[in-house]
Amino acid sequence: MSRLICLLGLVVFVALAWALSEKRRLFPWRAVLSGLGLQLVFGLLILRTQMGHDAFALMDKVFRRLLGFANEGIGLVFGPLGGATTLEGAFGKGNGLILALTITGTIILVSALSSFLYHYGILQWVVKQAAWVMRRLMRTSGSETLAAAANIFMGQTEAPLVIKPYLARMTRSELMCLMVGGMATIAGGVLAAYVSFGISAGHLLTASVMSAPAALMMSKILLPETEESETAHGANKPIERETANGIDALCTGASDGMKLAINVVAMLIAFVAVVALFNYLLSLGLRAFGQNVPQPMQLILGWINAPCAWLMGVPWAECGQVGALLGERVVLNEFFSYLHLSQQSSTLSPRSVEITTYALCGFANFGSIAIQIGGIGALIPQRRGELAQLGLKAMAGGLLACYCTACIAGLLL
């Protein structure tokens, strides 16, 4: 029955995208069927084959090992503050983690390694192979498919650099695709941080891979192509390197990672404080009516998003809790939601935790609209107005792409 509900969820989420479409009469059947098919194939290969299970376990092991390497750097700079054993000895069991230090180390390391691989063209080669598969099946243009594939590994402001030579002349539909792709996936640096929370690296990486074709599908439903793309038959212009050598790439990546880590820490402090403030104010209002609700904001978000959680295959008894996490992700960000998911995982069934991991695996939130307008707009300032016009709809597309990925995961888990 839960798998039938997941199928219903796929239909509902695609129908919602169609309802938001600017050109409902131009429903892209090929993109939808091939996008869902690719998601299913990727999911089957990774989650249902022995080779996939081995790759899944390897991905998890690699990221756990990376965390160990990051801890070496944290230990050198912060001394005993970077050691869980030392902290638990001083402050008691369960107090062995200083979140700011852990996420800073992992984000800097992954950012530095990504920059190194990008300098030598390794990351671009992997991206091009993924893009080749999706373009052949979905008949999307070279630039938009390349951007969607890049978003599997890179962030929403870094992936556009892979198609920088084409940005200024992209069609409106391709621009939508670029934005939805950024909203539907997460960057490698923050992925490593979520692994440090105890979230499965295998599921996070699988979600990013599966969400790439889902992003292409959703963007084409929301804004079907009606113009002629200059990359309709591929995108082969060379991308200039911005670093001098491998050492410069590592330094640049580490510097960028530090900026990202500081930004993440600042957002967590601000958002946790603001949520506490809203909960306090809402509680005061409810107490006037004789109701004592400690976390009213989470309760309201849970009610609103519970149907979405149910359509992904989450048991109804847990939908309020999962719905609150889905709502927090949209209003705040996925970092906040993953932190809460790791804290609440013992109160949810393992399957619900896994489905929620897939549903949250994307940058689709209100803050990302501003990030994309600022980041992509800096590369093509003449099209900043279009980015602003498409922002809200792109966020909806990224959200629906993640939900479709969660439905596919619910079918297979």
Secondary structure, 3 states (H helix, E strand, C coil): CHHHHHHHHHHHHHHHHHHCCCCCCCCCHHHHHHHHHHHHHHHHHHHCCHHHHHHHHHHHHHHHHHHHHHHHHHHHHHHHHHCHHHHHHHHCCCCCCCHHHHHHHHHHHHHHHHHHHHHCCHHHHHHHHHHHHHHHHHCCCHHHHHHHHHCCCCCCCCHHHHHHHHHHHCCHHHHHHHHHHHHHCCCHHHHHHHHHCCCCHHHHHHHHHHHHHHHHHHHHHHCCCCCCCCCCCCCCCCCCCCCCCHHHHHHHHHHHHHHHHHHHHHHHHHHHHHHHHHHHHHHHHHHCCCCCCCCHHHHHHHHHHHHHHHHCCCCHHHHHHHHHHHHHHHHCCHHHHHHHHHHHHHHCCHHHHHHHHHHCCCCCCHHHHHHHHHHHHHHCHHHHHHHHHHHHHHHHHHHHHHHHHHHHHHHHC
